[in-house]
Amino acid sequence: MTIPRRSFLKTLLLLLPAGLTRTAAATPQRRYRLNRFSVAGFQYYAGPRLVARMAAGAVLDLVAEPDNPHDRYAVRIDWRSHKLGYVPRSDNHHLSRLLRQGATLNARVLKVDPHTAPWQMLKVEVELEVG
C-alpha cells in the first residue's frame, strides 16, 4: 500500500511542530559559574540583622545600578526586597554589563557565617544561565 505524496506531506507538516517543541523543551538549561565573593557593604545595610534568617542556597536578586553616583557598574544585591549590599567593585564590571544586556544571572547564598567579621558573613555565587 502506498501513501499519496500529498497526504504524506500534510502528515509530515502536522508532526513537525510537535517534534520541534519536544526538542526545545528537552534542551537543558546550562549554568556557568561566573564568580564567588563576599557582599560589599554588608555591614552598612540590612545584612547583619537578617543573617540569622538566611541559609545556603537562598536566592538573591541582582540589580544593575548604572546611575549609581559612586560606581557606574554597581550591582545591588537584594534578599526578599531587603538591600544586603553590593557586588564588590573588583567583580562587578562583567556582571553589570550582562544584567544591562538582559542576561539571566542567578545569584544564591553560598555560605552564611554569622560569627565572623560582618564583611565576611555572606558568601555569594553568581551563575549565568544559557539555553
N, C-alpha and C positions, 0 to 999 in steps of 0.2 A: 504494500500500500504506500502510495506517495502522497505527500502533503503539497498542496498547491503553494507555489512560491509566495504569493500574496498573503496567504494565511500564515505561513511560516514567519514572514517579516513582521506582520502585525503582532503575533505572539512574542517574537523576539523583542520588539519595542516595548511591549507591556511588561516584560520581565526585566528589562534593562534598568529602569529607575530603582526597582526593588533591590537589585544587585548592587547598585552604586550606594544606596542608602545603607545597606548592611556593611559594605566595605568601609564607608566613612565612620559608621558607628563603632566598628571593630578596631579602628585605628586608635591605639592607646595614646593617652597624654604623656608627653615626656617632660621631665623636670630636670633642670640643670642648676646645681648649686652655684650661686654667684658669690656669696660672701657669708661670713660669720663675724659678729662683732658684739661689743657691749654698747648699750644705749648711751649716747652722748647727752649730757644734761639731765640724766635720770633723777638726780637728787634735787633738781630745781622744779620739777613738775609733780604730777600725781603718783609717780612710780613708788617711792618709799612707803606711802600709806596703802598702796594696793598690792604690793609684792607678796604679801601673805595669801592673797586670793588667787594668785597666778600659779600655773603649773606648766611643766614642759609640754609642748605640743599645742599650747593655746595659740589661736590665730590672731595675728596682728594686722592692722591696716597701715599701709604706706601711702603718704600723701605728698606729692611734689609741691614745693612752695617756691616757684620761680620769682615771686615778688618779695621774698624774704630780704629785708634790708642788710642782713649780715652775711648772707651766702645765697647766691642765685641758684645754686644746686642743692639747696636744703631739702631734705626729705624727712617729714614729720612721721613719728611712729605713734599710733593710737591703739588702745585696747579698750573695747566696749565704750567707745566715744570719749575715753579719757586720754589726754595727751601724756605720753610717757617720756618723750624727749625726741632726739633726732638720730639719724644715721650719722656716724662720725664723718667729719669733713673729709678725712682721708679716703673714705669709701663711698661717698655719695654721688660723684660725677656720673658714673655709668648708670646707677640706679635712677637718678633723676631724669636722665635722658630717656631711658627705657619707659619710665612711667609717663612722661610727656608725649611719647610716641604711641601710647596705648597698649604697651606690652602687659601681659598678665604676670605680675610678680606675686609670689606667695611668701609671706613672712610669718614665722612662728617662733614661739619661745623655745629655745634650745635647752636652757638651763636657768634655774632660779636658785639664788643663794642669798637669803636674807641676812646671813651672819657675816657678810663680807663688806668691804667699803661700798658706799652707795653707787658709785660709778661702775662697779663690777657686779652688782646684784642680778642683772638680767643679761643673758646672752641670747642673741637673736640669729636666726638663719634665714637667708633670703634665697628663693629659687625662682628661676624663670620657667614658666610653663609654655610649652610649644606643642602644637598639634591640634 
